[in-house]
């Protein structure tokens, strides 16, 4: 069994890439299954989380190697005559002509792969004792897999959302996806839907594709329902176009207009480039009986403190595309019912046991109708609250999901 894990992250333990809500819980379990875990962030800077496990260390040499502008330019120029890159260009030539951005993305990922392969060859490690693990399925994964194939080192990766679904990109293309799947030992999708998507598109890699959902720890409480006649709805995500928080706002506005004698409160946690749009939609559409609050993400501890101290009747997710949202895992761990669009892993984590899924292309009025049905059925809401907690315990407990994952990769 392999005893050393090299974990390549976007930025964790630094907070530049928003991984702090996910990786620490996984790392706590991984540190129990491996004698040594080395974190290798791709970029560093800003606040750094304290990693307390004695057998977990942080190495920033990879980030420094990737950061050099001159080195990136040199690798880009040499990639233009690299047969591996030219084969990718020929394969996707028609798409690149229509959308040159695809060519640019392919070049960038090829540079990342080559730089990663070069860097890992210089890393001093007993390779018969090591597993290489990337938290994102990208060019770094391909570079490590190229090395691992020659050195006999197993390489595994997770696949979540943007690094999995090609149609999230324009053009709908993820560079070197077939090669990456060919060379890694295992790909762990965060959802059943993601695993099916990969297997359908790349059936030759089907045997390598597995499901390993993320998970969250027990918050130690359940959120209470409102008892003062106000119906309270929460949401939590980055304010990105794919998250469609403007649809959430319009749906809650429609709910308020349909029930002018009821009072409603909507609290959203999360910031991002769509903030001004979302706030404008809420300001212009909310009737007087709906209060709204669009807040920056306060950190996981503060979010859970809000769930613990404030009543919440429903959690809502109206994304256009998803893996399996950790925000929904957090909500159901606290016993909050969920309404979510039928996309990605939403249909796995939200069932009739703990909520309702609405069509992926649902209109604000259709979402509002679903909210109405639940609001008007208190006994059903009580059952869904219990179902949320049970669903978390059975399928999304961090201890359960990460232990299974850690055991699987250690055996490689």
FENSULLIN-V998635 format. One record per run of one state. SS is the DSSP state (@ for helix, = for strand, . for the rest). FROM is the first residue (numbers start at 1). TO is the last residue. If there is no record, write none. Layout:
BEGIN
ss;from;to
SS;FROM;TO
SS;FROM;TO
END
This chain:
BEGIN
ss;from;to
.;1;3
=;4;9
.;10;13
=;14;14
.;15;22
@;23;33
.;34;35
=;36;41
.;42;47
=;48;48
.;49;55
=;56;58
.;59;60
@;61;67
.;68;68
@;69;79
.;80;82
@;83;91
.;92;92
@;93;98
.;99;99
@;100;122
.;123;126
@;127;129
=;130;134
.;135;138
@;139;151
.;152;153
=;154;159
.;160;165
@;166;168
.;169;176
@;177;183
.;184;185
=;186;189
.;190;191
@;192;201
.;202;202
@;203;208
=;209;211
.;212;215
=;216;216
.;217;229
=;230;236
.;237;240
@;241;243
.;244;244
@;245;258
.;259;262
=;263;269
.;270;274
@;275;285
.;286;289
=;290;295
.;296;299
@;300;309
.;310;313
=;314;317
.;318;325
@;326;333
.;334;337
=;338;341
.;342;345
@;346;349
.;350;354
=;355;358
.;359;363
@;364;375
.;376;377
@;378;396
=;397;397
@;398;410
.;411;412
END
